[in-house]
Amino acid sequence: MKKFLSLLLVSMLGGALTLGIYKLAFEKEIPLLENQPAQSKFVTASYNPASTAADDVDFTTAADKTVHAVVHVKNMTISRGPSSIMDYFYGSGGQPRAQIGTGSGVIISPDGYIVTNNHVIANATELQVTLNNNRTYRAELVGTDPETDIALIKIDADEDLPYLAFGDSDNSKIGEWVLAVGNPFNLTSTVTAGIISAKARDLNEMDGKFQSFIQTDAAVNPGNSGGALVNTNGDLIGINTAITSQTGSYIGYSFAVPSNIAKKVVDDIMEFGNVQMGTLGIKGQDLGVLSNSEEDYNESQGILIAEVFKKSGADKAGLKPGDIIKKVDHIQINKFSDLTGYLRSKRPNDNVQLTILRDNNTMELPVTLLDNSSYVYTIDEIGISVQEQTKTDKDRFDGQNGVVIYGSNEYNRRLGLDGKLLIGINDDKIKNVDDVKKAVAKAKSYGMMSIVYINEYGERERLVFRE
């Protein structure tokens, strides 16, 4: 019995010794941490060790500052149209009928100046403004700029009004929270929230019109036009202007005129009565568009200068075709709407600093912006603007003398005049802009003006304008 117990004890000690050696030699110690999940090398998109960003955003201050400064704008127009079959036959024009359009506006001064959209007040015979406290006032049109779709109106109140100060839209960032405040569906001020989805957005839907919008996903519906886009501090960074939708209602994208552009338009209207435009004087193309062409470019972002207009600010600064614009002052230039959007906040004689690439070398050139009247002349009587031909134009028209129709009003644009070569006014031949000025001065005494131009097929066409 003693022998058996001795063997059992030796066996147990041997087993314990063997197990201990195995543990030490072949197994690593794995610590046990209670309530500690294993950490992955890669973090998933939904991973968030703290609270979400939205939890830290407070919209109440911005909303409280904004709603009382946003107004309802009612536009009454008088139209005439056939009201019976007899009107169609006899062309009597029918009875005048009142039509009502509505939108929003933003009070920008305590004495009642209000910024809104041009399309909200267009053709108005009477304007009416209703504040958030339901008080109603007659409004007067101060001025408007159809190209940026900004208008300035004014009401006279007995007391100082709540207003919003313009913020710096250049400092707004993609992904930043914003509020859209307006009066959709004839409601009092309504607040929606979203983020900035893009900047310097060009919709390319309005031919001949400038576009450089702030894009947001804050809900904007009919009636929001002219309302405020503000950041979480309540700073006015945009005027809500457009939506893109097949139904006419909000589907996820809306667009606002940046506050720096709206403020400059308002300042110009109040100081000069019209909008002062400072221009570089170039023709150019987005490098992003050219990157798929046969041309070989090392850069994919920026503006490639194709032409420099004579006597323009760009010409005087020494810019050349082939230069690539990368930056204007502190603004990075990736596409043409970045450039035009920033320059829209500038006036003639303002100075800007251009950063360009020339032969793969970075250069900085100071440029003084000029009024395009130095190389563009507008014939107000018939609603077209002309400019001297560039080298590209001369190649396109086989060296034919004349001036290029640079831009035109909506009626002439529908006729397709833009880009044609103007070679005659009445009986006068046109070689340059000076010839145009002389011919227009003579034509004013005739009571009519005819123009001769060459179309894209090299054919001559004549168009007669009568007073």
Disulfide bonds with the S-S distance in Angstrom:
none
